[in-house]
């Protein structure tokens, strides 16, 4: 058994000290007795009080020795080592931002992290409860303090990805409030770590990160809006692209109308920033408006090596 403060075990040296005090305690003063009938008792007392005599049974001595041993062990603070497991109550935060759609892990980061989270919950103690939070720029609870792991798995499976940048601030603040209500809580954060801004929230519980993804070199289309002109023939497309990487990235935006490539632009996006592009006068051969507008984000000719288009 290990001890937090093993030096406190030196307190056990008081055990022989207590015994020595009993062995060396002084004799009683001589006394004159009126009858020889009391001599036997007097002799017994003298023998017991003589130094280095065999100890007689003494309840007080046993209690004192037991007290010394208990105090020494309490001061040494013994503890048991066991494999790290989960706390009784778990708050699971799952990142659903646009970067979780990357396919560097199959089928994508979001589905992969769901599997990791479900596997981690196998260590939940009996009677433990789980709260599941889906997080992007905001947070929403999809399962609230339930002990039914089947329901928890269904809630995790129902979580879908979003087209927003990663921001776990609100989710961690909510997780902290939920964890504070429990005396034994732990926060699990399932994310690829591609966040638009650093997390500054203080969580009132131990936090364990369940990482997913091999790289953070991700860019994503986070907004697309189409407006038809007054003539009814031309259209304009507004495209917003987010760079979740810690370095700037050059990407190509391709605009398709009814399956045909209409325009392609190379854009330079600053690190952890967004770039907005407007494509005007979108028509189908100048004769009619386009029924289906599709925007693709590709690596482009000047893309950084190691960032293939299929990761975007």
TAGI-V896942 format. One record per residue. RES is the residue in one letter. SS is DSSP state (helix for helix, strand for strand, loop for the rest). Layout:
# TAGI-V896942
<<RES,SS> <RES,SS>>
This chain:
# TAGI-V896942
<<X,loop> <X,strand> <X,strand> <X,loop> <X,loop> <X,helix> <X,helix> <X,helix> <X,helix> <X,helix> <X,helix> <X,helix> <X,helix> <X,helix> <X,helix> <X,helix> <X,helix> <X,helix> <X,helix> <X,helix> <X,helix> <X,helix> <X,helix> <X,loop> <X,loop> <X,loop> <X,loop> <X,loop> <X,loop> <X,loop> <X,loop> <X,loop> <X,loop> <X,loop> <X,loop> <X,helix> <X,helix> <X,helix> <X,helix> <X,helix> <X,helix> <X,helix> <X,helix> <X,helix> <X,helix> <X,helix> <X,helix> <X,helix> <X,helix> <X,loop> <X,loop> <X,loop> <X,loop> <X,loop> <X,loop> <X,loop> <X,loop> <X,loop> <X,helix> <X,helix> <X,helix> <X,helix> <X,helix> <X,helix> <X,helix> <X,helix> <X,helix> <X,helix> <X,helix> <X,helix> <X,helix> <X,helix> <X,helix> <X,helix> <X,helix> <X,helix> <X,loop> <X,strand> <X,strand> <X,loop> <X,loop> <X,loop> <X,loop> <X,loop> <X,loop> <X,loop> <X,loop> <X,loop> <X,strand> <X,strand> <X,strand> <X,strand> <X,strand> <X,strand> <X,strand> <X,loop> <X,loop> <X,helix> <X,helix> <X,helix> <X,helix> <X,loop> <X,loop> <X,loop> <X,loop> <X,loop> <X,loop> <X,loop> <X,helix> <X,helix> <X,helix> <X,helix> <X,helix> <X,helix> <X,helix> <X,helix> <X,helix> <X,helix> <X,helix> <X,helix> <X,helix> <X,helix> <X,helix> <X,loop> <X,loop> <X,loop> <X,loop> <X,loop> <X,strand> <X,strand> <X,strand> <X,strand> <X,strand> <X,strand> <X,strand> <X,loop> <X,loop> <X,loop> <X,strand> <X,strand> <X,strand> <X,strand> <X,strand> <X,strand> <X,strand> <X,strand> <X,loop> <X,loop> <X,helix> <X,helix> <X,helix> <X,helix> <X,helix> <X,helix> <X,helix> <X,helix> <X,helix> <X,loop> <X,loop> <X,loop> <X,loop> <X,loop> <X,loop> <X,loop> <X,loop> <X,loop> <X,loop> <X,loop> <X,helix> <X,helix> <X,helix> <X,helix> <X,helix> <X,helix> <X,helix> <X,helix> <X,helix> <X,helix> <X,helix> <X,helix> <X,loop> <X,loop> <X,loop> <X,loop> <X,strand> <X,strand> <X,strand> <X,strand> <X,strand> <X,strand> <X,strand> <X,loop> <X,loop> <X,loop> <X,loop> <X,loop> <X,loop> <X,loop> <X,loop> <X,loop> <X,loop> <X,loop> <X,loop> <X,loop> <X,loop> <X,strand> <X,strand> <X,strand> <X,strand> <X,strand> <X,strand> <X,loop> <X,loop> <X,loop> <X,loop> <X,loop> <X,loop> <X,loop> <X,strand> <X,strand> <X,strand> <X,strand> <X,strand> <X,strand> <X,strand> <X,strand> <X,strand> <X,strand> <X,loop> <X,loop> <X,loop> <X,loop> <X,loop> <X,loop> <X,strand> <X,strand> <X,strand> <X,strand> <X,strand> <X,strand> <X,strand> <X,strand> <X,strand> <X,loop> <X,loop> <X,loop> <X,loop> <X,loop> <X,strand> <X,strand> <X,strand> <X,strand> <X,strand> <X,strand> <X,strand> <X,strand> <X,strand> <X,loop> <X,loop> <X,strand> <X,strand> <X,strand> <X,strand> <X,strand> <X,strand> <X,strand> <X,strand> <X,strand> <X,strand> <X,loop> <X,loop> <X,loop> <X,strand> <X,strand> <X,strand> <X,strand> <X,strand> <X,strand> <X,strand> <X,strand> <X,strand> <X,strand> <X,loop> <X,strand> <X,loop> <X,loop> <X,loop> <X,strand> <X,loop> <X,loop> <X,loop> <X,loop> <X,strand> <X,strand> <X,strand> <X,strand> <X,strand> <X,strand> <X,loop> <X,loop> <X,loop> <X,loop> <X,loop> <X,loop> <X,loop> <X,loop> <X,loop> <X,loop> <X,helix> <X,helix> <X,helix> <X,loop>>
